[in-house]
Amino acid sequence: MEDRSGLIRPALIAGLLIGMPLVLFLVSLCLGRYQVDPVTAIMVLAAAITEFIPGFPVHISHIWPNVVDTIVLNIRLPRIIAAMLIGAGLSLSGASFQGLFRNPLVSPHILGVASGAGFGAALGILISGSGILVQALAFAFGIIAVGVTYLLARTYRSTPTLVLILAGIIVGSFFSAMISLTKYAADPYDKLPAIVFWLMGSLSSVEVSDIFWVAPLMLICMGILLLIRWRINLLAMGDDEAKALGVNTRQMSQVIIITATIITATAVCISGIIGWVGLVVPHIARMIVGPDYRKILPVSLVIGASYLLIVDDIARTLMAAEIPLGILTAVIGAPVFAYLLRYRNVGWR
C-alpha cells in the first residue's frame, strides 16, 4: 500500500496558502465602520463584474442600498488590492535581495529606495501637496536613490555585494537628512503634519486610479522575479559557483535590483514607508518550505499579501482614528523577528 503521509503536509500548506488570501479578501470587504455581510459583499462584486462584461447572460438584481456599492467598490476594494499588492511586492523583493546578497538581514529598503522616495514625497508635499506630484516625485527619487547607490558601488572592484550594501547605507542616510531638512522648512501647522503622516505609511488615500497604474507595473516586475527565482538559488551559493554553472551574475544581479527597486518604489509612492514586511515575511516562508528560492518566493508573495491585509484591517478598525501602517508593522514585526532570531536560528546556512 502506497505511503502518502509525506504528501499530507505539502498539500495542507498549499491549501492554506491558496485559501488564506481569498478568505481574508472577503473578510476585509466586510470589516469597517459600516458593516457589510459576506453575501452582500459577494453580490456587489458579482454585479460589478457582470456590468463590466458586455453581454453577460446573468443579471443580478440590485437589492442593497447604493451606499454599499460606494463603500465596497470605491473605498474598500482599492485599499484591499493595494494592501495585497504592496505586501506581496515588498515580501518578494525582500526574499530576492536576501538571496542576492546572501544575507538574512537584508530588506527591500537596503539600497536607499525608501529614503529616496520619502524625500521625493516630502518635497512634493512641500511644493504643492498634489497627490499626483507627490507620487511622481516619490517614485522618481526612489529610483534615483538606487541608481546613485549602484553607481557609487561600481567605483570599487572588490567585494561588490558588501560595497553595494554600504553604498545603500550612505545614500539612505543622505536622503534621510534631506527629509529632515524638508520637515524643518515645512509649515508646522499644515505641511509638516502631512509629511510626518505620509512617512508613517497609510493606505487611507488610495483610489481606483492608483491601482490602474500601480498594479500593471508591480505585477510585471513580480512576474519577472518569479520566473528567475531558480537562478536566485545559484546566486545564493556565491558568485564563483554561480559563474561555474553558467549564470551571468552581473546581469542577473542588475535584473533583480531593477525589478525589486521598481516594486519597492511603486509601493512606497502610494503607501508611504512600511517597514519590516520585506524582512520578516521571507524568514517565515523559509521556515515553512525550506531554503529553496523556487518555493520561498511564491510563498513569501502569498504570506506578504495576507499579512499586510491583516495589518491594514487592524489599522482601520482597531481605533476611531486610523493607525499608520508603519507603526503597526514595526510593533508586530520587531517581536516576531526577535522570536525568529532567538528560537528559530535565522542565520544564513
Secondary structure, 3 states (H helix, E strand, C coil): CCCCHHHHHHHHHHHHHHHHHHHHHHHHHHCCCCCCCHHHHHHHHHHHHHHHCCCCCCCCCCCCCHHHHHHHHHHHHHHHHHHHHHHHHHHHHHHHHHHHHCCCCCCCCCCCHHHHHHHHHHHHHHHCCCHHHHHHHHHHHHHHHHHHHHHHHCCCCCCHHHHHHHHHHHHHHHHHHHHHHHHHHCCCCCHHHHHHHHHHCCCCCCCHHHHHHHHHHHHHHHHHHHHCHHHHHHHHCCHHHHHHCCCCHHHHHHHHHHHHHHHHHHHHHHHCCCCCHHHHHHHHHHHHHCCCHHHHHHHHHHHHHHHHHHHHHHHHHCCCCCCCHHHHHHHHHHHHHHHHHHHCCCCCC
